[in-house]
Amino acid sequence: MPTRLHPALAPVADAARRRVRTMRRLHREVGGRVIAYITLARLLPERVGRVEWFTVMEYPIDPDAPVDDLRYRWAGPEDVALLTAFGLTAAEVEARMAVGDRARLCLDGAGALLAYAWYRFHAWDEEGVEFLLGPRDAWGYDFDVTPTVRGRRLLGQIGFEGSAALAEEGVTRILGGVDVANRGVYRAFRRRRATAMGTIAMLRIGPLSLRRERWTADGRARWRLYRGRCPVGLPDLGAAPAVWDADVAPQAARP
């Protein structure tokens, strides 16, 4: 007969069962290597080193944003307090804005924040992996949805709408990184026709880093051992439209 657990141990047992189910699902979807990556990422002390493995995504640019009853606009300095709704501090929001980052907001009819998407230009650092962006590029890096509306697929929608807003300003390529273990976010953007450009894995121990790049364009895995910072050269997936004016910085064209 099964042994009944002490009531105090029931939450621990439930959490362990959920973790096992999650690991089994990940194993079915992406294989045992992801399980090994998650385990190493959790066991490796941050003071010793860090391990990263993420997919570089290109989000679709479509001038036709989703039609719904929600409101979208770019955040301004007056929205600092609003942008702290999902856990950011006011200082963090102000620091992002100070370097030129922009947030696309999704609001309900009463003006409550439902979702946001943050974008950066010029360069992006993904835990020590530096991506140098072109004048037509943007990097989407923080997409979040308030828990009360999760399940409505707003995560992919806010990214899709943000890309449409940036396209009106001349941006022709929007990129982002999704951890290989974060299958929910990956599926959300795949539903919105995002394309996986490739994967980057990195193991950093002290000042030394071992990096593996594998881009979908050629399928080759490239290994590199380096000391300190080493920027990533993004593959060129095609010529940008001639309508772009490289001398004009992106401006908030949409309300």
Helices and strands as residue ranges (DSSP letters): G 7-9, H 10-30, H 32-43, E 49-59, E 71-74, G 77-79, G 82-84, H 90-98, E 102-107, E 113-120, E 123-126, E 129-132, E 137-145, G 147-149, H 154-167, E 173-179, H 183-191, E 195-205, E 208-215, E 221-227
